[in-house]
Amino acid sequence: MRHLLLTAAAASLTAGAAFAESHTDSVKMGVLLSFTGPIESLTPAMAAGAEMAISEASGDENFMGGMAIEPVRGDATCVDAAAATAAAERMVTSDGVTAIMGADCSGVTTAVLANVAVPNGISMISPSATSPALTEAEDDGLFFRTAPSDARQGEVLAAILSEEGISSVAVTYTNNDYGKGFADAFQAAFEEAGGEVTIAAAHEDGKGDYSAEVGALASAGGDALVVLGYVDQGGAGVMQSALDTGAFDLFALGDGMIGDSLTERFGTDIDGTIGTAPGSENEGGDVFADMASEAGIDGTSVYAGESYDAAALTILAMAKAGSASASDFKGEVMGIANAPGEQILPGELSKALQIIADGGEVDYQGATGVEFVEPGEAAGSYAQFEVQDGALTVVGYR
């Protein structure tokens, strides 16, 4: 009986989405990001990036006969899978979205994919869900991500530390899919390179005191503390306690820790800190940064470019299929993202739509030099950061 009820509910949701699409003069795209929670300082620029692409293409004569594209925001919270799932369900049943730009954090993305997207045939392109486990997720061809897997980021961060002569580290990671997957990938790569991980310990977000966690990390020791957490939550809390107690004075950070609030909080106290986040040195990145600046948006903010690209890929795939139904356009995403075709940069969506309308091919490069590998995720390029004079500075790309 439970199976029958779930099947009926899924059918109802799908029918509701189809009804909404057929009775509107606009295509609705969900913008499902964590406007509250441990990365809330990053999501305003991410949402604005996605909505830049939506605004750029909305009403274009070569998009579904000139249909408008309407963004619908929802709060994924980063940490509450039930709340993220409920937000996504509202997007489908009440708002009639047929695609979702998001979610962002890996755990909530996994939950939304399994409980909403797949049962209802809704596409998702995440700009920032990086857990290696998502590569193997059952997705019916509906899930893509413009950020690379942390399997790759773990290797990059390990290589940087090895090159810097750091031979032993303690690792703290947020206790979820993102943190555990990243920590496992980093530890395997660092040890393969000859380094020692003295301890790899999870921390919980939302605590007021991390002295116990830092005590265990300090007892294990290491040349540096690797923090694979969130900049607005436990990761920053662990760093604060480490600084307060003098346990560590050198840190290495993953992408979830890279944001302006990091240096606003710690300033020059963390000079020399090393970090990684998805990024590449490409023409599209500069174009996007200029476009964003003109719109009053920080285009250099982590995952802002990936968010623009996630929305743009969805729009161009819809145009290629001539349909806003994911069952029709999901098969076009990989072709839009990769060669052959005319390269498309930020600000050129109208050009791309014209090429598609004329029967041509596009190779979407976007803000991040998009290149997808199977099963539909970014191949992986990273910016290497260092805190210098209290500011996050890009010192190279990998």
N, C-alpha and C positions, 0 to 999 in steps of 0.2 A: 504493500500500500504506500509506504514512504517513497519508493521509487516512482510510482505512478503520480504521486503528488508533486514530486520534484520535476518530473517530466512535463506535467501540465503547467507548472509555474514557469518553466523555461520557455515553453511554447507561447505562453501568454506574453512574456517579456519580448520575445522575438516579434510576435504579431504587433505588439504596441510600437516597437521601433519602426516596423514596416509601415504602419498606419501613419506615424508621425512624418516619415519621409514623404509619403505620397500626398500629404495634405498640408504642405508648406511651400513657401516660395524661397526658402533658405535651407542650406545644409548646415547642420549643427555639429560642432566638434567640441568634445570635452577637453578641458584643460585641467587635468587632475594632478595637483601638486600639493606639497605639504606647507600650506600657508600658516599652519601652527605646528609646533613641535621642534625637534632638535636641529633642523636645517632651515628654519623659517626665515633666516636672514638671506638665504640664497634664492628663495623662490620668487620674490617679486621680479627680479631681472629675468628669471627663466620664463615666467608667465608672459612678461612683456615681450620677450623674444619671440615666443610662439605666436602671440597676437599681432606682432609686426608682420609675420608671414601671412596670417589670416587676412589682415587688413589689406595687404598688398594685392592679394588675389581676389578678394571678395568683389563680386559684381563684374568681374572681367568677362567680356563677351565670349571668350573661349573656354570659360569654365561653366559647364552645364547650362549653356544658353544664357549666361549672364546672371546666374543665381548668386545671391549673397551667401557668405559664410559667417556663421554666428558662433563665437566662442562661448562656452558654458563652463564656468569655473566650479571646481569642487575641491574640498580639503581632504587630502590623503593622510595627513597627520604624521606620516613617516613611521609611526610606531604602533598604531592601532588598526589592525587588519579589519576588524569588524566595522569601524567607522569608515575606513576607506572603501570597503565593499558597499556599505550603505550609500555613500556618496556616489559611487559609480552606478549603482542600481537606480538612484534618482535620475541621474543623467539619461539613462536608457528609457526608463518607464515614464518619467514626467517631462523630460526635456526633448527626448527623441534624438539623442546623438547617435551617429552611426560610426563614429571613430573617436578615439581618445588619444590626446597627446599627453602621455604619462603612463603610469605614475612615475614617481621619482625614486624613493627608497625601495630596496630590493624586496623586503618582506611584504610590504603592502602591494607592490606590483605583482608579486606571485599570487597573493590572495585575490586580487581583482581579476587577474588573468584566468584563474581557475574557476572562480565563482560567478563572474559576470561576463567577461569578454567571450570566453569559449562557449558557454551555454547559449549566448545570445548572438553569436556571430558578429561581434564588435571588434574592430581592429584596435591595436595599441602600438604606438611607437614611443618608447620611453627614452628621454634624453639623458638619464642618469642612473638607472637601475643596473648595477654592475656585478651582481653576484654570479660567480661561475655556474651555479646551479641552474640559472635561467637558460643557459645554452641547451640544456636537456629537457626543458619544461614541455609538457604536452600542450601545444598551442593551436593546433589545427591550421597552422600557417598564418595565424593572425597577429603574432607578436614580433616586433622588431625593436632594435635599440640603436640610437646614434652614438652611444657611449660604448667603449670596448669593455670586455669582461675583465674582472679583477685578476683572473688567471694571468693576464698579460701585465697588469699594473704591479702585481707582486714581483714579477721578474724584473721589471724596470726599477722599482724602488730598491730591490736587493742589489742590482748591478751598481746603482749610484753609490750606495753605502760601501760596497766593496771597493769601488774606485777611490772613495774618500779615505780609505785605510781604516774603516771601522770594522773591527773583527768580531765584536760581541755586542749583542743587544738584548734588552728586555722588550717584550711586546705586550701591549694592552689593546684589547679590541672590544667594540660594542657587542653585546651579547644578542646578535641576530644573524640572519642569513648573510648580510653584507659583511659584517665584521668577521665572522667565522671563516667565510670563504676567502676573504682577503688575507687573513692571518695565515691560513693554511698554505695559500699560494706563495706568500712572502717567505714563510719559514722554509718551505721546500727549496725555493730558489736560493735563499741566503746560505743554507747549509750546503747545497750543492756547490756553491762558489767558495766554500771553505770557512764560512762564518759560523758563529755559535749563537744560538738563541737560548739564553739562560732561563727564560720563562716565557710562556705565552698564556696570559690570563685574561678572562673576560671581565668587563665591568658593566654594570647596569646604568642606564640613563636615569636622570631625575633625582639623583641623590644629592644631599647637601654636603656630604663629607666623604672624601675618597682617601682618607689617611690610611685606612686598613689596606686598601688595594695598593697604594704607593709603598707602604711598608713591605709588602710581599715582593713587589718589583725591585725595591732597593736591596732587599736581602739577597736576591738572585744576582743583582749587579749587571753591569754591561757598560760599554762605551757610550751608548745612547739609549734613549727610550723611544720605541716606535709606537706611535699612537694612531690606531685605525678606528676612529670614532667620529663623533659629530661636533662641529665647531660651536654649536649653541647648546651643547649638552654635556654628557659625561666625559667626552674627550678633553674638552677644555677644563673640566673640573679636575681630572687626573693631572693635567699639566700644571694647574694652579697649585695643587697640593705638592707636586714634585718640586716646584720652584720654592714654595714656602718652607719646605723641609730641607732643601738642598740635596735631595736624593739624586736628581739628574739636572744637568745644565745644557744638554744637547738633545734635541728632539728630531725625529723623522716622522713625517705625517703623510697619510693618504688623502685622497681627494675630498673626503667628507669633512676634513679639517681646514681646507683651503678656502678662506673667505675674509672679507675685510674685518669682520668682527674679531677674528683671531688677533690681528695686529692692533686693533682698537683696544683690545683687552690687555695684551701683553707688551706691546711696543718693543723697545730695544732689549727687554729682558730675555727675549728669545732670538736675538741675533745669531745667525749661523744655523738656524733651523732649516732642515731640508724637507721638501715636499714634492709630491707629484699630483697631477690632475690631468684628465684628458685635454689635449690641445695640440695644435700643429702650426707650423709656420707656413702659411699659404696665403695667396692673394685674397681669397674669400674672407679670411679672418679679419684682414685690415678693412675690407669693404664693409663688413658687418659692423665692426667697431665704429666706423664713421657714421653709418646709418643710425646706429643705436644712439650715439652721442647727440646727433641732430634731433632725435626724438626724446632726449632727456633720460636715456637709459644707459646703464653701465654695460657696454657690450663686451667688456673684458671679464665680467663676473663669471665664475665657474658655472658651466652648463647653460649659459644664456644662448650661445651659438648653437649648441646641440638641440636646444628647444626650438629655435627658429627652423633648424633643419628637419626636425621631427614633424612639425606642422607642414612645412613645405613639401616634404616627400608624400605625406598623406594627400595633400591637395593635388599634386601632379599625378599621383597614381589614380585618383578618382577621375581626373580629366582624361587620362589615357584609356581607362575602362569605360568612360562615358556613364559612370554610375557612382552614387554615393553609398552603395551597398558593399560591405567588406567582402562578401562572397564573390563579388565581381572584381574589385580592385586590388585585393591582397596579392594576387599573382603578378601585379605590375610593379610592386615596390622595388624588388631587387633589380629589375631592368632599368628603372628610373635612376637608381643609386649608382649604377656602374656603367662603364663603357660597353658598347660604342655609343656615340651620340655627341651632340654639341654640348660643350661644357657650360654649366649654368651656375652663376654666382649669386650671392644675395642681391636683392633689388632687380633681378632679372626673371621673376616668375611670369610676368606678362609675356616676355619673349619666349619662355619655355612653353607656355600655354599655346602660343601661336604656332610654334614648331610642332607640337603634338596635334593641334587641329589640322595642320597641313600634312599630317601623316609621317612626320619625321621622328627622329630619335633624340633624346636628351641624355646627357651624362651629368647628373646633378652633383656638383661639388660643394655648393653651399658655403656656410661659414666655417666648416671644420674639415674640408677636404674629404667629403664623404666617400667611403669605399666600403661596401658590405661584403662580408664572407658568410658562408652558410653557418647557421640556419637563418641569418638575417640580422647581423650585428656588425658594428663598426670594427674594422680590422685592427685599429689600435695605434694611436700616436699620443705621446704624453709631453706636456710641458714640465720642465724641471724648475722648481721654485727654490729660492733661498730668501730668508728674512735678512734684509740688509738695512741698517739704520732704522729699524722699526717698521719696515715696509716689505710687503711681499714683492719679490722681483723675479721675473722669468730669466733664468740664466742659460737655458738651452732647451732642446727638444729631443725626444727619443722615439 
